[in-house]
Amino acid sequence: MSGTLPNTASQPNLFFTTRHGGLSTAPYNSLNLSYGVGDISRTVSQNRERLKKDHSLSVILSARQIHGDKIFIAGQPLQKDLEVDGYDALMTDIRGIALLIQQADCQGIALHDPVNSAIACIHSGWMGSVKNIIAKTVAAMKKQYHTDPADLHASISPSLGPCCAEFTNHSLELPPSFLAFQVKENYFDFWQISRMQLLASGICEKNIDISGLCSSCSQDHFSYRRACREGDGRTGRCATVIALY
């Protein structure tokens, strides 16, 4: 069902899901975790319950993401799952709340502050990269939790790789600074763009982990780009999940 990072007592519960192990039917087969792509809501809820059971999660906080840069701060315990409108990053220092970001080529970026026991989860597609939602989330953690960015650990999910990240309108969509990450005509390395933004935010190189798995190439992951090439673009969403024990 998912790729799970090893946990110790000092680490959060952090994992990236695949598309396998759920109940959804095509084109959302099978572990679709998004209510917003046309799948049956009851089936999505069942998929999320499976996720909670398999990974010992109490409650899930997620967002109806809009490729913006708003950050939701969960400052109180949740009694049941909650999905908030219009946010693309989630933060908390409350144990037991699993932050869930949905993606199908975009990056899910999990941040963990082990000193102040705080976490964040970021949805960053190309628009999130342009808006530098990474820097804004790190700044919010500094303000809310007194996080020292040098203490943060960052993990980037399977997502669109430089092999498939084609932007034919990049002169209109991307800032000139991104040209340094152009790997060939119209193709960009957004993994390294995110690494650059994490480093510029004060996170140490040794604390940055990039999956390096392209969601468009991998049949184990949902991919909007692949779905557009092969059909009408309908597909499910994988997730990046992080929770404090």
N, C-alpha and C positions, 0 to 999 in steps of 0.2 A: 504493500500500500504506500509506503513512504521510505525516503532515505532519512535515517536518523543519525544525528551526530552523537558521539559518546558523551555521557553525562557523568559528572562527579558531584560531590556535595556542594561545590562552589559554583557549578554551572547551572544555567537554566535548562528547562525542558525545551529544546530547540530542534525543529525538524522541517524538512521540505517534503510535501506530498508528491506522489506521482498521479497518473490518471487511473491507476488500477485499484481494485478492491471495493468498489462501490456498487450502487444499485441503478444508476442512471442508464438509460438506453441511448442509442446513437441519435444525434451526433455528440451527445454528452457523456458517452460511456467511458469510464463507469463511476469514478469517484469525483464527480463534479461537485464543487463546494460553493458555487455561486447561485444566488437566487435571481440574479439579474440578467441571465443570458437566454431565457426561454425554457429552461428545464422545469419539470413539475416541482413545485415548492415542497410538497410532502416528501418527495424523493431526496431533495437536497437536505432537508432536515434529518432524514434517516442517514444520509451519508455523513453529516456532521456528528450525529450521535455515535456512529461507528468510530469516527475519528476520536471522539472524547473517550470512548471505552478503550480503544487500542492504545491510547497514549496517556491514560489516567488524568484527563482534563476535567475540571469541575464546571467551568463556564467559559464561553467563547465571546470575546468582544471583536466584532468585525465592522466593516464600513462599506457603504455603497460609494465606491470610489469614483472620482470624476477627473482624474489626471490634474488635480490642483495641488495646493501646498498647505492646506489646513491640517492642523494637528489636534487630535482629540486626546485629552488627558483624563484617564480614569482614576479618580481620587478616592473613590469609595468602593467597598466590595459589591459585587453583583450577585443577585439572587437567582438570576436566570440569564440565558444568552441574550446579547444585545447587539444590534446592528445599527450604526449611526449614519446619518445622511451627510454626504458632501465632504468627507475627510479622506486623506490619503496617507496619513500617518497616525499611529496610535501609541500612547505611552502609559505606563503605570509603574507604581512601586508596591502594588497590592498583590500579595501572594494568592495564587489560585486563579487569577484571571489570565486566560490564554488569549494573546493578541494574534489575530488571524488576518493576513493580507492575501488577497486573491490575485492570481496572475496567469496569463497565457501568452508569454513572451516578455512582458515587463519584469523588472527585477523586484523581488521581495528582499528587503534588507533588514536584518535583525540586528539590534544594538543591545549590548548588555553592559551595565555598569556594576561590576562586582563589589565595589567599595561602598556605594550607596544603595545597593540592592534595587536597581531600577532597570527597566527594559523599554525598548521601543521597537516598532515594526513599521516599515516604510514601503509604500507602493511607488516605484519609480520607473515609469516608462520614459520615452524620449522627452516628453513634455515636463515630467518631473525632474529630469536631468537639467533641462534648460532653466527651470525655476529654482534649481538647486535645493530641492526639498531635503536632501541630506544635511546640508549646512543648517537649515532652519530647524530641523529636528534635534541636531546636536546642541544648537543654541537653546532650544526649549528645555532640553534635559539639564543643561548648565543652570538655567534660571530656576527650574522647578525642583531639581534634586541636588543641586550644587555639584553636578558631575564634572570631573576633570576629564576632558576628551582623551587625554593620554591613558586613562584607565579603561576606556571603552574597548569592547571587542565587537567586531562587525563581521557578519556573514551574509554573503550575496547568493541568492538562490539560482538554480538553473533558470536560464533566461536567454533572450535572443543574443546569439554570439556574433562576433565580427564576420563570420562566414555568411551570415544571412541578414545582417542589419543594413539593408539597402535603403538609402534616402535620396531619391532622385531630385527632390526639391530642397536639398539641405541648405542651399544658399538663402532660402527664405525661412526655413524652419530652425536651423541650428546656428548658434553664435560662432563668430570667427575662431574663438578659442578652441572649439571642438575639432578644427581642421588638423590639429596636431595628432588626433586619434583616428584619422582617415587611413584605412589600411589598403584600400585601392579605390578606384573611381566609384564614388557614391556609397561606399561601404565604411562603416565606423565601428570602432571597438568601444561599446558602452560599458563593458566591464572595467576597462582602464579609465574611462571617464569617471565612473563611480569611485574607483580607487583614488584618483586625483582629488575628487571632492571630499572623500573621507580624510585623506592626508591633509588637505588644506584646512579641514575642520579641527585638526589637532590629534587625530587618531594615529597611533603608531603603525608603521608598516607591518610589524610582526603580529599585530592584532587584527589584521584584515584577512579574511578567508573568502575566496571566490570559488564557487562550485566549478566553473569552467565548462559546464554542460549546456549546449545550445538546445533550447526548447523546440526550435523549429526543425532541427535535425533529429531529435529524439522522439521516437514513437511512444515513449513512456510518459510523455508530458503533453498537456494541451498546448496548442499553438494557434493563435489567431492568424498569423501569416500563412502557416501551412493550410489552415482551413480555407483561407481566401484563394490560395493557389488551386486547391482541390475541389472547391465548391462555393457555397454562399457565405462563408465566414463564420457559420455557427459552430461553436465548440464550447467545452466546459472550461473550468478554471481550477488550476492547482492552487496550493496555498503554502505560504511561509507562516509558521506558528512558533511563538515563543511564550513561555510562561515561567514565572518564578515558583519554585517549590514552596 
